[in-house]
Structure formats: C-alpha cells, structure tokens
Amino acid sequence: MAHSRAMRPISDLLFCLRFYSRLPIPVFRFEAAPHAMDAFPQAVALAPLAGLLIALPAGLILAGAGAALPPELAAVLGLAALAATTGALHEDGLADVADGFGGGRTIERKLEIMRDSRIGAYGGVALCLSLLARWAALTALLRMGSATAFVALLAAAALSRWLGLLPMALLPPARKDGAAHAAMGPEPRALAIGGALALSAGLAPAWLAGGAMGVTLAAAALALAAALGMAHLAKRQIGGQTGDVAGAAQQLAEIAFLITLCARI
C-alpha cells in the first residue's frame, strides 16, 4: 500500500502525458489501470507539469532553430513540433467549438456539429487565426531572444493546460456521454495543486527577464480571463462543457498569454 501511494504522483503524471499527447509512453508494472478515466479527477493536479514536458521538444526546436534561422521560420518549426507532439488535440477542440457554436441553432444541433469530425468554415477560420496568432507571438518573442521564446512557450503550455480544466470544474457536462462526462470534473484538491504549479510555471518569464513581473502577471490574468470567457460562452451556447470546450479554453488561454508577453519582456 505504501509503495502504491509513493508511486501515485508518477502514475498521475504518466496518465496526463498519455491524455494530453501522442508521446509513446510505455506502461509500467506499478500502473494498475494506466488508461482508466476514473484517474482523471486526481491526476490533473500534474497537468501543468505534463504540459511543460509535452512542450519541451517544441521549445528546444524553437530555440535551436531561432539561433540559426529567421524567427519566422523558427516559429513555424516550433509550432509544427508542438502539434506533432500533442496530435493537435486542443486545436481540434477549438475548431469543433467554432463550428458548433457558429453553425448550430439549437443546443442539440450545436453538439451534433461539434461531434462531427469534419471541419467547417468557422472551424477552419478559428484554426488559421489560432496558428497565426501564436506564430506572430513566437516570432516576436524570438526577436527578444531564443531563451525568452523557449521559456515563454513552456510557461504557456503549463499554465494553459490547467486553465483548460476550468470549464470542467465550473460547468456540468453538456452530454450524457463523451470524454468530458467520462472524465468527470477535477477534484478541488487536485485543481488547487495544479493551480499552484501552473502559476509557478506561468511566472517563469518574469524570472528570466528582470522587471517583467508586471507584464507576466498581466499575461497570466488575461489567460485566465480567456479560459473563463470560454466557460461562460459554453454555458450560454450549450448549457455546459465538453472535451472540445476544454480544448478551446486551453487554446485561447495560450494565445492570450503569448500575445500579452510580447508587450514587454
């Protein structure tokens, strides 16, 4: 029993890495049920740490390419690496939300559109704007220095993974099935632990650049506002949340954080 409790944080981190990425995480002998969704409410305490690790390859590529290539090209490579690592999980959620909220007239129709794997005009525009906003922000951050862009990307990934949980914590599932219903909401203690980790990571740009605490706090605040805004919109549109809504909240939070950091570091 003591061994099981000691290994629980590692199991939770492995669960989050599998949930949020396409990384080939092996199954270890101490894991009783590595893919069971009933682990989600507690495991998400380590979602910010998982987000940081998931973004690490993209951050290294971004910084390395930024030292040898124009920042515009380096930003493309960094975003491509991030999408490959995550399987574009959150981008898919953003596109589905844009299509559903923009194209459906009733709650039932909105949810039906969101479940459709095809991407419509609203979703396509949302994806383009998301990629363009992050590309522009990373390009600007690279001009401030490769280390700055590296830390900013990792901080955004960690903070936004936690902020993406807020719709699940604040709203009931909009469906009686699906990932959001199966996962259930995060436990309050896990949400608090994750919040502390996310805030610590989110303030990393301020530690890197002296005198940047104000803009970093503003970036974190606007990222929070973006995630809460997504939760509010979902409540009005479909009366609750889905996995797509969580993904859209993560995307909007990441975008808001990175753009605000460009103000001054």
N, C-alpha and C positions, 0 to 999 in steps of 0.2 A: 504493500500500500504506500509506504514512504517513497519507494522508488517511483511508483506511478505519479505521485504528487510532484516529485522533483523533476520528472520529465514532462510535466504538463505544459510549461511555457514553450518548450521545444516543439511539442506536438501542436500547440496553438499556432506557432509561427509557421510550421510546415503546412498546416491547414490553410493559413492565409496566403502563403506563397502559391499553393495549388489553386486556390479560389480566384486570386487576382491575376494570375499569369499563365503562360504556356510553358513555363520552365519545366524541364523533365525531372521533377522531384521524386527521388526513389521512396519507396515505402520501407520504413524501418521496423525492426522486430518489436520495439516497445509501443508501436502505434496499434491500438486495438481496432479502431474504425477510422482510418485516415480520410475517408471521403464522406463521412456521415454529417449531414447538415445540422444535426442537433448540437454539434460542437460550435456552430457559428456564434450564438449569443455571447459566449465567453471568449472564444478565440479572437474576436475582433479587437480585443484590447491591444493586440500586437499588429493590427492593420497598418499603423503608421510605419513601424519597423519593416514590415513586409513591403510597403510601398517604396521605402528608401532602397531596400535591396533590389527590388524589381527595376528601379530606375538607375541603379548603379552602372550596368553595362552601357546604357544610353548616355549617361553622364560622362563616362570615360571616353566614349566615341566622340561626343560633343566637344569635350575639352581637347582631346588629341587632334581631331580634325581642325579645331579652331586655331591650333598652333601652326598648321601647315596650309590651310585653305582659307579662302574668303569666308567671312562669317555667315553669309547667306547659304553657302553650300554646306558648311559645318552644321548649321541648324537643321537643314534637310536630313542629313545623315543621323543626327541625334533623334529627331522625331521618328524617322524610319525604324531605328533600333528600338525605340520605346514601343512603337506599335507592334513590332515583331515579338517583343517580349510579353506584352500584355494580350496579344491576339486582338487588339483593337476592341477590347471588352467594353470600355466606357464610351468610346466613340460610337459603338453600335447602340448603346443605350440612349445617347444624345440624339442620334438620328431617328430612332424609333419614337422617342418622345416628341420630337419636332413634327414628325409625320402624323402621329396620333392626335396631338393637341391642335395641330393646324388643319388637319383634314377631316376630323370626325365631328359630327353634330351632336351626338349623344354619348353618354359615358360608355355604353356598350360598344358603340362603333369606334370610339377612340381606343378602347382596349383591344378591339379586334385588329385595328390597324397596327397598333404597337406590337402585337404578336406576329404580324406578317414579317417574314424575313426579307422581303423586298424593300428597297429604299425608294421613296418618292421624292418629289421636288423639294418639299420642306426639309426632309432629312438630308438630301444632297447639299442644300444650301447651308444647313447647320454644320455639316461635316467640313465643308470648304472654309467656312468662317472660323471654325474651331482650329483647324490646322493653320490657317493664315495668321490668326491672332497669336498662336504660340510660336510660329515661325518668326514673326516680326519681333516678338518679345525676346526670344532667344538670340536672334541676330543682334538686337540692341545690347543685350547682356554680354554677348561675346565681345563686342567692341569695348566693353568696360574691363574685359579680362577673361581668359579661359577659366580661371579659378572661380570667378564670380558666377559665370554661367553654370558651371558644374554644381556649385553649392545651391544655387537658386533652383535648378531642376530637381535635385534631390529633396530639397526642402518643400517644394511644391508638391512633389509626389507623395511625400509622407503626410503633409497636412491635409491634402485634398482627399486621401483615402479615408481619413477619419471624418472629414466633413461630408463625404458621400454617405456616411451612415446616418446622418441626422434625419433625413426623411423617414428612414426605417424606425428611428427612435420616437419620432413625433407623430407619425400617422399610422393608421391601420392599413393592412394590405387591401388593395383595391380589388383583388381577385381572391377566390377561394382555392386557387391552385397557383402554381408557378414558383419561381425561385424565392421571391420575397415572402410568400406565405410559408414555404418550407423552412426558410432560414429563421423566421421569427425575428423579433427585434433584439438589438443588443442589450445585454444586462446592464443596469445602471453602473455597477462597479467597473465592468469592462469598458463601458463608454467613458467613465472618468479617467481610468488609467490610460486609455487610448488618447484622450484629450490632452493629458499631461505630456505624453510622448510626442503628439502632433505639434503642440505649441513649442516644445523644446526644439524640434526639428525646424519648425517654421521660422524661428528666430535666428537660425544659423546664419543667414545673410548679414544680420546686424553684427554678429561676432566676427565675421570676415572683414567687414568694412567699418572702420571706426566712424561714429557719428551717424550711422544709418539706422539707428533704432526706431526713429520716428516713421520712416518710410516702410520699414519692415513690419511694424505694428499696424500701419495703415493697410499694408498688403494682406496681412492675416485677417484684419477686420473686414475688408471688402470680400475676401474669400468666404468668410463666414456669412456675410450678407448674401452672397450669390447662392450658397447652398440653402440658406433659409428661404430665399426668394423662390428657389426651385420647389421646395417643400410647400410653400404657400400656393404656388401656381398649380401643383399637383392636386392639392386639396380642393381647389376651385374647379379644376378640369375633370378629375376622375374620382374625387372623394377619398383619396388615399394614395398609397405608394406602391410601386412595383420595383423590380430589379432595374428596369430601364430608367426609372426616376432617380434611383440611387446613382446610376452611371452618369446621368445628365448632371446631377448635382456635383459629382466629382469633377467633371469636365469644366463646368462653369467656375467652380472654386479654383481650379488650377489656372485657368485663363486669367481670372481676376487677380490672383496672386502674382503671376509672372508679369502681367502688364503694369501693375502698380509698382513693382520693384524697378521698373525702367525709369520711374520718375527721378530717382536719385539714389545712387549707392556710393 
